[in-house]
Amino acid sequence: MADELQNHLDKGMYGTPSVNPDEQRKFLGTFRERVYIRMTIQQMKQDSNKKILENHLSDYPDASVLINGNASESVQSNYIQIAMKAKLKFTVVDSDLKGVDDSGLLVVANKAVNEDTIDIAEKFNSENTQSPQSTSEKKGFWHKLFHNN
């Protein structure tokens, strides 16, 4: 009985305890394990990342989009339009994250998905750089010397 009373008093004075509050702050109120794609505020300003997100957002039909409320309104409206076009739910999260390297946009699930790579540049840039390499085979000096093609 005394433990229940102490717990009730603690909740009243300090609020409900949360699990990993620093992680939740960094990921706009959710956990890292629920994130499919993460963009920083700086990455949101780049048109190439915007196009990548437009192309791949349909890969996550059950996801929702979290947008940092500290990003500029023009940037926010661009990504809100992209989310609406993909028919995904979106939320503008009021956050204390204001740095350019802080989370600006997250594509998240309702449950843990445990994606290894969530940064948009790392996740989708590898497919863009691999395709030109596979089409052009680099030929060595000896091959060029002895094969005239």
Buried (B, 14 or more C-beta within 10 A) or exposed (E): EEEEEEEEEEEEEEEEEEEEEEEBBBBBBBBBBBBBBBBBBBBBBBEEBBEBBBEBBEEBEEBBBBBBBBBEEEBBEBBBEBBEEBEBEBBBBEBEBEEEEBBBBBBBBEEEBEBEEBBBBEBBBEEEEEEEEEEEEEEEEEEEEEEEE
